[in-house]
């Protein structure tokens, strides 16, 4: 398998999400509303598999106490008016049509009484919905085309607003004040590839349920996500929007949010969990409640772009085993500028089980006729995608043994490909996403769940290739990961292929750690359990050593077939090189004689200098000395002959 250069475009969490830039292209939203045909509908009349272990949930209408409704109505009315007044700029008419919130809130329970059910069901409606049923907005929307953030422009914060800006950062890990200044219906640039605007799609596309999970999300980003979906989607394709509240604690996300939705939006439902569930189980709740032919998952801080939905639904309409993924544009967390990103990318993974973006390999470029064609991707980021509802359950939905968040995107990526499905990025579908550098909330039980989730992925789907994961993440080898029998049974029942097939056919660009190395792992001194360590130093830094910790990382090295002693950092590898009397970390050059090593007994031998690597206890560094087998020259690899 040949390697290829990684192109960073998305910056997210602490993982590999980086920025990129694409040309801003003009375009118009195709607002044609066509009746849905019967061809696709017949495929969705069977009930989805009933999920077990899904926690009990309640629809938000049932959570309001009857004895406090009167007071809440008045509070909601006042809060809505206050919010509208605070957000509007002097020239903005944003949400001015909510002046009659008083009357609407008073009758909201009467309007919604038919939707109150004792529990959420997943029964598919058999009656063709009318056009009127698909109208989401109760009244027309007015906005200031010159308001803050319009056309995706950055928002400036005044000096006297800095304190409030900091408070927003602390609470949400993005500039909530900048977001609050922007209309919930703001315009953004069309960032699609040339040719997307003139594409035609079938008249009988399936409908979709949009599932948006949130926990203590900012009011403005949550509702801008909802409104962008409504504003830029053909109404007849939107079956419903489900907001899954994962036990939020902010008051504005409870009765106040319900007041806004009930008085303003149709076909938008709020489902609330009874305890903190985490993203994975919250999404399962939404999937179970969905009524659309297709489930589209979005994060709660997105903005869908022009014509975003039709490409996703069209690919699933052509092949129900395709999981369709939009190109993810960047919404700057500091100023909410909307920027396009290159569409010629694929998702990958590193052997420490992190998702990563890469430039489109040349071999895949040749498969496409033009830049609007779908792109086969080995993995997906997991936050934004569409999938046939019935196929979602048939193919294993999410691993219910996973907790909270983390690793579910790799698990689904491996499973979809290995079990007969496909993952595609659609260049004509664009969704902007706010990428945060930290989580503004805590996880139930801490971050241990992420490692448990990854351990489950490795054990179920990666076969003998889990050895390479354990090189980078030795902790996953001994971690208690729970019962995986049901997932192994699923793999057998679906007749899924092995991970070698996946690497050979879906991700041939992936390289193995250390390439052709036959000796690898920790390099330990048997007498004192000290290990050779990069100490986190980059090029030009001195090679060091520290107490062996068994966690790989800076203590993981490979002795390649070409004689290089290479660190495990796949993105920026360094090699050990003898520079005079110093042993330094330098760039890896296979032609450099000063970087040629081999093993000789329990020592590491420098070929050109004909000396052995020796530790210096006083300085904590290394030098080259005549080989005579002293304790300071004993350095043994933990693994050999891979």
Secondary structure, DSSP 8 states (H G I E B T S, - for coil): -----------BTTBS---------------------STTGGGG-S-----SS---EEEGGGGS-GGGHHHHHHHHHHHHHHHHHHH--TT--TTGGGGGHHHHHHHHHHHHGGG--SS-------S---TGGG--BSS-----TTSTTGGG------GGGHHHHHHHHHHHSS-HHHHHHS-TT--------TTGGG----TT---EEEEEEESS--HHHHHHHHHHHHHTS-GGGEEEEEEEE-S---GGGTHHHHHHHHHHBSSEEEEEESS---HHHHHHHHHHH--SSEEEEE-SSEEE-TTHHHHHHHHHHH-TTEEEEEEEEEE-TTT--EE---S-EEEEE-TTS-EEEEE--HHHHTT-SSTTS-EE-SB--SSSEEEEHHHHHHTT-S-TT--SSSSHHHHHHHHHHHTT-EEEEEEEEEEEEE--SS-SS--TTTTHHHHHHHHHHHHHH-GGGHHHHHHH-THHHHS-----HHHHHHHHHTT---HHHHHHHT-TT---TTTT-SEEEEEEETTTTEEEE-TT--TT-B-EEEE--S--GGG-EEE-TTS-EEES-SSS--EEEEETTEEEEE---TT-GGG-EEEETTEEEETTTTEEEEEETTTTEEEEE-----GGG--EEEEE--
